[in-house]
Amino acid sequence: MTRLVISALALSLLAGCGIKGGLERPGPMWNRDEATSEGCARQRAERERNPRVIIDARCEQPNPQ
């Protein structure tokens, strides 16, 4: 009985551990082009707030020359 109570207490304490804040969902498996453009827009907005943010190479616009 004591082991059961101790196990339940330990599991309840461990249940509170983990990632704090919201979780970021992965992009959808279908309509990848839309998801990629949304992800690139999100990265550019983050870059405007913090210049140290690295943008994914897929989001870089080719230079029109």
PQR file with spaces between the fields and no chain letter, atoms N, CA, C, O and H, PARSE charges and radii, in Angstrom:
ATOM       1  N    MET     1       0.826   -1.204    0.000 -0.4000 1.5000
ATOM       2  CA   MET     1       0.000    0.000    0.000 -0.0000 2.0000
ATOM       3  C    MET     1       0.863    1.257    0.000  0.5500 1.7000
ATOM       4  O    MET     1       0.570    2.232   -0.693 -0.5500 1.4000
ATOM       5  N    THR     2       1.933    1.214    0.791 -0.4000 1.5000
ATOM       6  CA   THR     2       2.828    2.368    0.874 -0.0000 2.0000
ATOM       7  C    THR     2       3.495    2.615   -0.477  0.5500 1.7000
ATOM       8  O    THR     2       3.652    3.761   -0.895 -0.5500 1.4000
ATOM       9  H    THR     2       2.171    0.423    1.353  0.4000 1.0000
ATOM      10  N    ARG     3       3.886    1.538   -1.156 -0.4000 1.5000
ATOM      11  CA   ARG     3       4.510    1.698   -2.475 -0.0000 2.0000
ATOM      12  C    ARG     3       3.548    2.347   -3.467  0.5500 1.7000
ATOM      13  O    ARG     3       3.948    3.170   -4.290 -0.5500 1.4000
ATOM      14  H    ARG     3       3.759    0.606   -0.816  0.4000 1.0000
ATOM      15  N    LEU     4       2.300    1.969   -3.377 -0.4000 1.5000
ATOM      16  CA   LEU     4       1.298    2.534   -4.280 -0.0000 2.0000
ATOM      17  C    LEU     4       1.138    4.035   -4.049  0.5500 1.7000
ATOM      18  O    LEU     4       1.053    4.804   -5.006 -0.5500 1.4000
ATOM      19  H    LEU     4       1.976    1.300   -2.708  0.4000 1.0000
ATOM      20  N    VAL     5       1.096    4.449   -2.808 -0.4000 1.5000
ATOM      21  CA   VAL     5       0.952    5.872   -2.477 -0.0000 2.0000
ATOM      22  C    VAL     5       2.190    6.647   -2.915  0.5500 1.7000
ATOM      23  O    VAL     5       2.075    7.731   -3.486 -0.5500 1.4000
ATOM      24  H    VAL     5       1.165    3.825   -2.029  0.4000 1.0000
ATOM      25  N    ILE     6       3.359    6.103   -2.653 -0.4000 1.5000
ATOM      26  CA   ILE     6       4.602    6.773   -3.045 -0.0000 2.0000
ATOM      27  C    ILE     6       4.695    6.856   -4.568  0.5500 1.7000
ATOM      28  O    ILE     6       5.112    7.881   -5.107 -0.5500 1.4000
ATOM      29  H    ILE     6       3.452    5.222   -2.189  0.4000 1.0000
ATOM      30  N    SER     7       4.313    5.794   -5.259 -0.4000 1.5000
ATOM      31  CA   SER     7       4.341    5.806   -6.729 -0.0000 2.0000
ATOM      32  C    SER     7       3.378    6.849   -7.284  0.5500 1.7000
ATOM      33  O    SER     7       3.716    7.576   -8.218 -0.5500 1.4000
ATOM      34  H    SER     7       3.975    4.961   -4.821  0.4000 1.0000
ATOM      35  N    ALA     8       2.193    6.923   -6.715 -0.4000 1.5000
ATOM      36  CA   ALA     8       1.210    7.910   -7.184 -0.0000 2.0000
ATOM      37  C    ALA     8       1.709    9.332   -6.950  0.5500 1.7000
ATOM      38  O    ALA     8       1.525   10.198   -7.805 -0.5500 1.4000
ATOM      39  H    ALA     8       1.918    6.332   -5.956  0.4000 1.0000
ATOM      40  N    LEU     9       2.335    9.582   -5.806 -0.4000 1.5000
ATOM      41  CA   LEU     9       2.884   10.915   -5.529 -0.0000 2.0000
ATOM      42  C    LEU     9       4.025   11.248   -6.484  0.5500 1.7000
ATOM      43  O    LEU     9       4.101   12.369   -6.987 -0.5500 1.4000
ATOM      44  H    LEU     9       2.484    8.879   -5.111  0.4000 1.0000
ATOM      45  N    ALA    10       4.909   10.291   -6.737 -0.4000 1.5000
ATOM      46  CA   ALA    10       6.032   10.522   -7.648 -0.0000 2.0000
ATOM      47  C    ALA    10       5.532   10.814   -9.059  0.5500 1.7000
ATOM      48  O    ALA    10       6.034   11.721   -9.722 -0.5500 1.4000
ATOM      49  H    ALA    10       4.847    9.381   -6.329  0.4000 1.0000
ATOM      50  N    LEU    11       4.553   10.054   -9.516 -0.4000 1.5000
ATOM      51  CA   LEU    11       4.019   10.278  -10.865 -0.0000 2.0000
ATOM      52  C    LEU    11       3.312   11.624  -10.968  0.5500 1.7000
ATOM      53  O    LEU    11       3.394   12.286  -12.002 -0.5500 1.4000
ATOM      54  H    LEU    11       4.144    9.317   -8.977  0.4000 1.0000
ATOM      55  N    SER    12       2.627   12.031   -9.919 -0.4000 1.5000
ATOM      56  CA   SER    12       1.944   13.319   -9.974 -0.0000 2.0000
ATOM      57  C    SER    12       2.953   14.469   -9.985  0.5500 1.7000
ATOM      58  O    SER    12       2.699   15.500  -10.608 -0.5500 1.4000
ATOM      59  H    SER    12       2.561   11.493   -9.079  0.4000 1.0000
ATOM      60  N    LEU    13       4.085   14.311   -9.312 -0.4000 1.5000
ATOM      61  CA   LEU    13       5.123   15.343   -9.349 -0.0000 2.0000
ATOM      62  C    LEU    13       5.796   15.400  -10.719  0.5500 1.7000
ATOM      63  O    LEU    13       6.093   16.481  -11.227 -0.5500 1.4000
ATOM      64  H    LEU    13       4.291   13.473   -8.806  0.4000 1.0000
ATOM      65  N    LEU    14       6.035   14.227  -11.314 -0.4000 1.5000
ATOM      66  CA   LEU    14       6.671   14.194  -12.627 -0.0000 2.0000
ATOM      67  C    LEU    14       5.748   14.683  -13.733  0.5500 1.7000
ATOM      68  O    LEU    14       6.224   15.123  -14.779 -0.5500 1.4000
ATOM      69  H    LEU    14       5.793   13.349  -10.901  0.4000 1.0000
ATOM      70  N    ALA    15       4.457   14.616  -13.525 -0.4000 1.5000
ATOM      71  CA   ALA    15       3.511   15.058  -14.548 -0.0000 2.0000
ATOM      72  C    ALA    15       3.604   16.561  -14.772  0.5500 1.7000
ATOM      73  O    ALA    15       3.243   17.041  -15.847 -0.5500 1.4000
ATOM      74  H    ALA    15       4.070   14.258  -12.675  0.4000 1.0000
ATOM      75  N    GLY    16       4.074   17.305  -13.797 -0.4000 1.5000
ATOM      76  CA   GLY    16       4.200   18.752  -13.933 -0.0000 2.0000
ATOM      77  C    GLY    16       5.449   19.179  -14.686  0.5500 1.7000
ATOM      78  O    GLY    16       5.563   20.347  -15.057 -0.5500 1.4000
ATOM      79  H    GLY    16       4.367   16.916  -12.924  0.4000 1.0000
ATOM      80  N    CYS    17       6.386   18.273  -14.924 -0.4000 1.5000
ATOM      81  CA   CYS    17       7.624   18.615  -15.624 -0.0000 2.0000
ATOM      82  C    CYS    17       7.371   18.653  -17.130  0.5500 1.7000
ATOM      83  O    CYS    17       6.416   18.060  -17.631 -0.5500 1.4000
ATOM      84  H    CYS    17       6.292   17.324  -14.623  0.4000 1.0000
ATOM      85  N    GLY    18       8.228   19.347  -17.821 -0.4000 1.5000
ATOM      86  CA   GLY    18       8.112   19.355  -19.277 -0.0000 2.0000
ATOM      87  C    GLY    18       8.297   20.737  -19.846  0.5500 1.7000
ATOM      88  O    GLY    18       8.837   21.628  -19.189 -0.5500 1.4000
ATOM      89  H    GLY    18       9.004   19.829  -17.413  0.4000 1.0000
ATOM      90  N    ILE    19       7.854   20.910  -21.050 -0.4000 1.5000
ATOM      91  CA   ILE    19       8.001   22.171  -21.762 -0.0000 2.0000
ATOM      92  C    ILE    19       7.001   23.172  -21.204  0.5500 1.7000
ATOM      93  O    ILE    19       5.809   22.890  -21.084 -0.5500 1.4000
ATOM      94  H    ILE    19       7.415   20.187  -21.584  0.4000 1.0000
ATOM      95  N    LYS    20       7.511   24.333  -20.872 -0.4000 1.5000
ATOM      96  CA   LYS    20       6.626   25.374  -20.365 -0.0000 2.0000
ATOM      97  C    LYS    20       6.184   26.249  -21.530  0.5500 1.7000
ATOM      98  O    LYS    20       6.956   26.480  -22.460 -0.5500 1.4000
ATOM      99  H    LYS    20       8.480   24.563  -20.970  0.4000 1.0000
ATOM     100  N    GLY    21       4.985   26.722  -21.486 -0.4000 1.5000
ATOM     101  CA   GLY    21       4.467   27.559  -22.555 -0.0000 2.0000
ATOM     102  C    GLY    21       3.767   26.712  -23.608  0.5500 1.7000
ATOM     103  O    GLY    21       3.569   25.509  -23.442 -0.5500 1.4000
ATOM     104  H    GLY    21       4.358   26.534  -20.730  0.4000 1.0000
ATOM     105  N    GLY    22       3.403   27.376  -24.689 -0.4000 1.5000
ATOM     106  CA   GLY    22       2.679   26.687  -25.749 -0.0000 2.0000
ATOM     107  C    GLY    22       3.582   25.829  -26.608  0.5500 1.7000
ATOM     108  O    GLY    22       4.770   26.114  -26.756 -0.5500 1.4000
ATOM     109  H    GLY    22       3.564   28.354  -24.824  0.4000 1.0000
ATOM     110  N    LEU    23       3.026   24.799  -27.162 -0.4000 1.5000
ATOM     111  CA   LEU    23       3.768   23.922  -28.057 -0.0000 2.0000
ATOM     112  C    LEU    23       3.558   24.375  -29.491  0.5500 1.7000
ATOM     113  O    LEU    23       2.463   24.795  -29.866 -0.5500 1.4000
ATOM     114  H    LEU    23       2.060   24.567  -27.042  0.4000 1.0000
ATOM     115  N    GLU    24       4.599   24.288  -30.278 -0.4000 1.5000
ATOM     116  CA   GLU    24       4.494   24.662  -31.685 -0.0000 2.0000
ATOM     117  C    GLU    24       4.118   23.425  -32.481  0.5500 1.7000
ATOM     118  O    GLU    24       4.778   22.389  -32.396 -0.5500 1.4000
ATOM     119  H    GLU    24       5.488   23.947  -29.973  0.4000 1.0000
ATOM     120  N    ARG    25       3.062   23.548  -33.245 -0.4000 1.5000
ATOM     121  CA   ARG    25       2.607   22.400  -34.033 -0.0000 2.0000
ATOM     122  C    ARG    25       3.418   22.291  -35.322  0.5500 1.7000
ATOM     123  O    ARG    25       3.827   23.305  -35.887 -0.5500 1.4000
ATOM     124  H    ARG    25       2.526   24.390  -33.314  0.4000 1.0000
ATOM     125  N    PRO    26       3.650   21.068  -35.787 -0.5600 1.5000
ATOM     126  CA   PRO    26       4.335   20.902  -37.067  0.2800 2.0000
ATOM     127  C    PRO    26       3.414   21.304  -38.215  0.5500 1.7000
ATOM     128  O    PRO    26       2.194   21.359  -38.056 -0.5500 1.4000
ATOM     129  N    GLY    27       3.998   21.577  -39.349 -0.4000 1.5000
ATOM     130  CA   GLY    27       3.217   21.946  -40.520 -0.0000 2.0000
ATOM     131  C    GLY    27       2.373   20.789  -41.017  0.5500 1.7000
ATOM     132  O    GLY    27       2.644   19.636  -40.680 -0.5500 1.4000
ATOM     133  H    GLY    27       4.989   21.533  -39.479  0.4000 1.0000
ATOM     134  N    PRO    28       1.364   21.075  -41.807 -0.5600 1.5000
ATOM     135  CA   PRO    28       0.488   20.005  -42.295  0.2800 2.0000
ATOM     136  C    PRO    28       1.192   19.148  -43.342  0.5500 1.7000
ATOM     137  O    PRO    28       2.160   19.575  -43.971 -0.5500 1.4000
ATOM     138  N    MET    29       0.690   17.946  -43.511 -0.4000 1.5000
ATOM     139  CA   MET    29       1.255   17.048  -44.505 -0.0000 2.0000
ATOM     140  C    MET    29       0.760   17.398  -45.905  0.5500 1.7000
ATOM     141  O    MET    29       1.435   17.105  -46.892 -0.5500 1.4000
ATOM     142  H    MET    29      -0.097   17.599  -43.000  0.4000 1.0000
ATOM     143  N    TRP    30      -0.407   18.020  -45.998 -0.4000 1.5000
ATOM     144  CA   TRP    30      -0.957   18.435  -47.274 -0.0000 2.0000
ATOM     145  C    TRP    30      -0.900   19.943  -47.357  0.5500 1.7000
ATOM     146  O    TRP    30      -0.841   20.612  -46.326 -0.5500 1.4000
ATOM     147  H    TRP    30      -0.955   18.258  -45.196  0.4000 1.0000
ATOM     148  N    ASN    31      -0.916   20.498  -48.561 -0.4000 1.5000
ATOM     149  CA   ASN    31      -0.795   21.942  -48.801 -0.0000 2.0000
ATOM     150  C    ASN    31       0.507   22.477  -48.212  0.5500 1.7000
ATOM     151  O    ASN    31       0.514   23.487  -47.509 -0.5500 1.4000
ATOM     152  H    ASN    31      -0.964   19.954  -49.399  0.4000 1.0000
ATOM     153  N    ARG    32       1.589   21.798  -48.503 -0.4000 1.5000
ATOM     154  CA   ARG    32       2.884   22.169  -47.954 -0.0000 2.0000
ATOM     155  C    ARG    32       3.323   23.561  -48.405  0.5500 1.7000
ATOM     156  O    ARG    32       3.987   24.271  -47.650 -0.5500 1.4000
ATOM     157  H    ARG    32       1.584   20.977  -49.074  0.4000 1.0000
ATOM     158  N    ASP    33       2.961   23.960  -49.625 -0.4000 1.5000
ATOM     159  CA   ASP    33       3.378   25.269  -50.119 -0.0000 2.0000
ATOM     160  C    ASP    33       2.808   26.379  -49.244  0.5500 1.7000
ATOM     161  O    ASP    33       3.502   27.344  -48.922 -0.5500 1.4000
ATOM     162  H    ASP    33       2.421   23.383  -50.239  0.4000 1.0000
ATOM     163  N    GLU    34       1.546   26.238  -48.862 -0.4000 1.5000
ATOM     164  CA   GLU    34       0.923   27.234  -47.992 -0.0000 2.0000
ATOM     165  C    GLU    34       1.598   27.239  -46.622  0.5500 1.7000
ATOM     166  O    GLU    34       1.854   28.300  -46.052 -0.5500 1.4000
ATOM     167  H    GLU    34       0.983   25.454  -49.124  0.4000 1.0000
ATOM     168  N    ALA    35       1.882   26.060  -46.106 -0.4000 1.5000
ATOM     169  CA   ALA    35       2.523   25.959  -44.799 -0.0000 2.0000
ATOM     170  C    ALA    35       3.924   26.547  -44.841  0.5500 1.7000
ATOM     171  O    ALA    35       4.349   27.208  -43.893 -0.5500 1.4000
ATOM     172  H    ALA    35       1.675   25.198  -46.569  0.4000 1.0000
ATOM     173  N    THR    36       4.648   26.311  -45.936 -0.4000 1.5000
ATOM     174  CA   THR    36       5.996   26.851  -46.066 -0.0000 2.0000
ATOM     175  C    THR    36       5.955   28.369  -46.131  0.5500 1.7000
ATOM     176  O    THR    36       6.771   29.035  -45.494 -0.5500 1.4000
ATOM     177  H    THR    36       4.303   25.774  -46.705  0.4000 1.0000
ATOM     178  N    SER    37       5.018   28.926  -46.893 -0.4000 1.5000
ATOM     179  CA   SER    37       4.935   30.381  -46.984 -0.0000 2.0000
ATOM     180  C    SER    37       4.539   30.993  -45.643  0.5500 1.7000
ATOM     181  O    SER    37       5.033   32.061  -45.282 -0.5500 1.4000
ATOM     182  H    SER    37       4.355   28.385  -47.411  0.4000 1.0000
ATOM     183  N    GLU    38       3.644   30.320  -44.896 -0.4000 1.5000
ATOM     184  CA   GLU    38       3.279   30.812  -43.564 -0.0000 2.0000
ATOM     185  C    GLU    38       4.474   30.733  -42.616  0.5500 1.7000
ATOM     186  O    GLU    38       4.702   31.648  -41.825 -0.5500 1.4000
ATOM     187  H    GLU    38       3.242   29.452  -45.189  0.4000 1.0000
ATOM     188  N    GLY    39       5.228   29.651  -42.694 -0.4000 1.5000
ATOM     189  CA   GLY    39       6.417   29.500  -41.851 -0.0000 2.0000
ATOM     190  C    GLY    39       7.466   30.547  -42.174  0.5500 1.7000
ATOM     191  O    GLY    39       8.102   31.091  -41.271 -0.5500 1.4000
ATOM     192  H    GLY    39       5.042   28.908  -43.337  0.4000 1.0000
ATOM     193  N    CYS    40       7.652   30.835  -43.458 -0.4000 1.5000
ATOM     194  CA   CYS    40       8.616   31.864  -43.858 -0.0000 2.0000
ATOM     195  C    CYS    40       8.171   33.239  -43.376  0.5500 1.7000
ATOM     196  O    CYS    40       8.995   34.035  -42.925 -0.5500 1.4000
ATOM     197  H    CYS    40       7.136   30.394  -44.191  0.4000 1.0000
ATOM     198  N    ALA    41       6.888   33.520  -43.466 -0.4000 1.5000
ATOM     199  CA   ALA    41       6.375   34.802  -42.980 -0.0000 2.0000
ATOM     200  C    ALA    41       6.594   34.921  -41.475  0.5500 1.7000
ATOM     201  O    ALA    41       6.941   35.993  -40.979 -0.5500 1.4000
ATOM     202  H    ALA    41       6.218   32.873  -43.832  0.4000 1.0000
ATOM     203  N    ARG    42       6.390   33.822  -40.749 -0.4000 1.5000
ATOM     204  CA   ARG    42       6.610   33.827  -39.307 -0.0000 2.0000
ATOM     205  C    ARG    42       8.083   34.073  -38.989  0.5500 1.7000
ATOM     206  O    ARG    42       8.401   34.813  -38.058 -0.5500 1.4000
ATOM     207  H    ARG    42       6.107   32.952  -41.153  0.4000 1.0000
ATOM     208  N    GLN    43       8.987   33.453  -39.760 -0.4000 1.5000
ATOM     209  CA   GLN    43      10.419   33.643  -39.540 -0.0000 2.0000
ATOM     210  C    GLN    43      10.839   35.078  -39.846  0.5500 1.7000
ATOM     211  O    GLN    43      11.650   35.659  -39.124 -0.5500 1.4000
ATOM     212  H    GLN    43       8.729   32.852  -40.516  0.4000 1.0000
ATOM     213  N    ARG    44      10.289   35.647  -40.915 -0.4000 1.5000
ATOM     214  CA   ARG    44      10.639   37.043  -41.244 -0.0000 2.0000
ATOM     215  C    ARG    44      10.151   38.007  -40.172  0.5500 1.7000
ATOM     216  O    ARG    44      10.847   38.964  -39.832 -0.5500 1.4000
ATOM     217  H    ARG    44       9.631   35.176  -41.501  0.4000 1.0000
ATOM     218  N    ALA    45       8.955   37.760  -39.638 -0.4000 1.5000
ATOM     219  CA   ALA    45       8.437   38.613  -38.568 -0.0000 2.0000
ATOM     220  C    ALA    45       9.315   38.497  -37.326  0.5500 1.7000
ATOM     221  O    ALA    45       9.576   39.492  -36.649 -0.5500 1.4000
ATOM     222  H    ALA    45       8.390   36.983  -39.914  0.4000 1.0000
ATOM     223  N    GLU    46       9.764   37.291  -37.030 -0.4000 1.5000
ATOM     224  CA   GLU    46      10.659   37.098  -35.888 -0.0000 2.0000
ATOM     225  C    GLU    46      12.000   37.784  -36.131  0.5500 1.7000
ATOM     226  O    GLU    46      12.609   38.319  -35.206 -0.5500 1.4000
ATOM     227  H    GLU    46       9.552   36.483  -37.579  0.4000 1.0000
ATOM     228  N    ARG    47      12.452   37.763  -37.381 -0.4000 1.5000
ATOM     229  CA   ARG    47      13.727   38.412  -37.735 -0.0000 2.0000
ATOM     230  C    ARG    47      13.639   39.918  -37.579  0.5500 1.7000
ATOM     231  O    ARG    47      14.618   40.561  -37.199 -0.5500 1.4000
ATOM     232  H    ARG    47      11.957   37.328  -38.133  0.4000 1.0000
ATOM     233  N    GLU    48      12.464   40.494  -37.873 -0.4000 1.5000
ATOM     234  CA   GLU    48      12.285   41.934  -37.693 -0.0000 2.0000
ATOM     235  C    GLU    48      12.375   42.310  -36.218  0.5500 1.7000
ATOM     236  O    GLU    48      12.892   43.374  -35.876 -0.5500 1.4000
ATOM     237  H    GLU    48      11.669   39.972  -38.182  0.4000 1.0000
ATOM     238  N    ARG    49      11.872   41.438  -35.343 -0.4000 1.5000
ATOM     239  CA   ARG    49      11.946   41.695  -33.902 -0.0000 2.0000
ATOM     240  C    ARG    49      13.345   41.449  -33.352  0.5500 1.7000
ATOM     241  O    ARG    49      13.798   42.162  -32.456 -0.5500 1.4000
ATOM     242  H    ARG    49      11.452   40.574  -35.620  0.4000 1.0000
ATOM     243  N    ASN    50      14.033   40.438  -33.888 -0.4000 1.5000
ATOM     244  CA   ASN    50      15.358   40.085  -33.395 -0.0000 2.0000
ATOM     245  C    ASN    50      16.263   39.796  -34.589  0.5500 1.7000
ATOM     246  O    ASN    50      16.105   38.763  -35.241 -0.5500 1.4000
ATOM     247  H    ASN    50      13.665   39.859  -34.616  0.4000 1.0000
ATOM     248  N    PRO    51      17.216   40.696  -34.890 -0.5600 1.5000
ATOM     249  CA   PRO    51      18.063   40.514  -36.072  0.2800 2.0000
ATOM     250  C    PRO    51      18.980   39.291  -36.009  0.5500 1.7000
ATOM     251  O    PRO    51      19.532   38.890  -37.034 -0.5500 1.4000
ATOM     252  N    ARG    52      19.150   38.700  -34.849 -0.4000 1.5000
ATOM     253  CA   ARG    52      20.030   37.537  -34.728 -0.0000 2.0000
ATOM     254  C    ARG    52      19.367   36.230  -35.153  0.5500 1.7000
ATOM     255  O    ARG    52      20.037   35.203  -35.263 -0.5500 1.4000
ATOM     256  H    ARG    52      18.702   39.026  -34.016  0.4000 1.0000
ATOM     257  N    VAL    53      18.073   36.260  -35.391 -0.4000 1.5000
ATOM     258  CA   VAL    53      17.353   35.053  -35.787 -0.0000 2.0000
ATOM     259  C    VAL    53      17.806   34.630  -37.180  0.5500 1.7000
ATOM     260  O    VAL    53      17.897   35.449  -38.094 -0.5500 1.4000
ATOM     261  H    VAL    53      17.529   37.094  -35.302  0.4000 1.0000
ATOM     262  N    ILE    54      18.085   33.353  -37.323 -0.4000 1.5000
ATOM     263  CA   ILE    54      18.526   32.817  -38.612 -0.0000 2.0000
ATOM     264  C    ILE    54      17.298   32.324  -39.372  0.5500 1.7000
ATOM     265  O    ILE    54      16.481   31.576  -38.836 -0.5500 1.4000
ATOM     266  H    ILE    54      18.011   32.688  -36.580  0.4000 1.0000
ATOM     267  N    ILE    55      17.182   32.750  -40.613 -0.4000 1.5000
ATOM     268  CA   ILE    55      16.058   32.351  -41.464 -0.0000 2.0000
ATOM     269  C    ILE    55      16.457   31.105  -42.243  0.5500 1.7000
ATOM     270  O    ILE    55      17.585   30.995  -42.723 -0.5500 1.4000
ATOM     271  H    ILE    55      17.846   33.358  -41.048  0.4000 1.0000
ATOM     272  N    ASP    56      15.537   30.186  -42.361 -0.4000 1.5000
ATOM     273  CA   ASP    56      15.763   28.946  -43.095 -0.0000 2.0000
ATOM     274  C    ASP    56      16.129   29.261  -44.545  0.5500 1.7000
ATOM     275  O    ASP    56      15.589   30.197  -45.136 -0.5500 1.4000
ATOM     276  H    ASP    56      14.621   30.275  -41.971  0.4000 1.0000
ATOM     277  N    ALA    57      17.037   28.485  -45.111 -0.4000 1.5000
ATOM     278  CA   ALA    57      17.500   28.727  -46.479 -0.0000 2.0000
ATOM     279  C    ALA    57      16.372   28.625  -47.495  0.5500 1.7000
ATOM     280  O    ALA    57      16.428   29.272  -48.540 -0.5500 1.4000
ATOM     281  H    ALA    57      17.475   27.725  -44.632  0.4000 1.0000
ATOM     282  N    ARG    58      15.336   27.815  -47.206 -0.4000 1.5000
ATOM     283  CA   ARG    58      14.214   27.695  -48.137 -0.0000 2.0000
ATOM     284  C    ARG    58      13.407   28.975  -48.211  0.5500 1.7000
ATOM     285  O    ARG    58      12.659   29.180  -49.167 -0.5500 1.4000
ATOM     286  H    ARG    58      15.290   27.288  -46.357  0.4000 1.0000
ATOM     287  N    CYS    59      13.547   29.838  -47.221 -0.4000 1.5000
ATOM     288  CA   CYS    59      12.759   31.067  -47.183 -0.0000 2.0000
ATOM     289  C    CYS    59      13.483   32.251  -47.832  0.5500 1.7000
ATOM     290  O    CYS    59      12.877   33.299  -48.054 -0.5500 1.4000
ATOM     291  H    CYS    59      14.154   29.672  -46.445  0.4000 1.0000
ATOM     292  N    GLU    60      14.744   32.094  -48.128 -0.4000 1.5000
ATOM     293  CA   GLU    60      15.498   33.187  -48.734 -0.0000 2.0000
ATOM     294  C    GLU    60      15.001   33.442  -50.157  0.5500 1.7000
ATOM     295  O    GLU    60      14.840   32.510  -50.944 -0.5500 1.4000
ATOM     296  H    GLU    60      15.236   31.243  -47.947  0.4000 1.0000
ATOM     297  N    GLN    61      14.765   34.683  -50.469 -0.4000 1.5000
ATOM     298  CA   GLN    61      14.349   35.061  -51.813 -0.0000 2.0000
ATOM     299  C    GLN    61      15.563   35.162  -52.725  0.5500 1.7000
ATOM     300  O    GLN    61      16.567   35.759  -52.335 -0.5500 1.4000
ATOM     301  H    GLN    61      14.896   35.440  -49.830  0.4000 1.0000
ATOM     302  N    PRO    62      15.504   34.598  -53.923 -0.5600 1.5000
ATOM     303  CA   PRO    62      16.641   34.772  -54.848  0.2800 2.0000
ATOM     304  C    PRO    62      16.724   36.240  -55.291  0.5500 1.7000
ATOM     305  O    PRO    62      15.705   36.913  -55.448 -0.5500 1.4000
ATOM     306  N    ASN    63      17.929   36.707  -55.483 -0.4000 1.5000
ATOM     307  CA   ASN    63      18.143   38.085  -55.901 -0.0000 2.0000
ATOM     308  C    ASN    63      17.787   38.243  -57.369  0.5500 1.7000
ATOM     309  O    ASN    63      18.386   37.579  -58.214 -0.5500 1.4000
ATOM     310  H    ASN    63      18.756   36.160  -55.355  0.4000 1.0000
ATOM     311  N    PRO    64      16.827   39.107  -57.699 -0.5600 1.5000
ATOM     312  CA   PRO    64      16.499   39.313  -59.111  0.2800 2.0000
ATOM     313  C    PRO    64      17.546   40.194  -59.778  0.5500 1.7000
ATOM     314  O    PRO    64      17.686   41.372  -59.450 -0.5500 1.4000
ATOM     315  N    GLN    65      18.276   39.607  -60.717 -0.4000 1.5000
ATOM     316  CA   GLN    65      19.306   40.380  -61.422 -0.0000 2.0000
ATOM     317  C    GLN    65      19.160   40.222  -62.910  0.5500 1.7000
ATOM     318  O    GLN    65      19.938   40.798  -63.671 -0.5500 1.4000
ATOM     319  H    GLN    65      18.162   38.650  -60.984  0.4000 1.0000
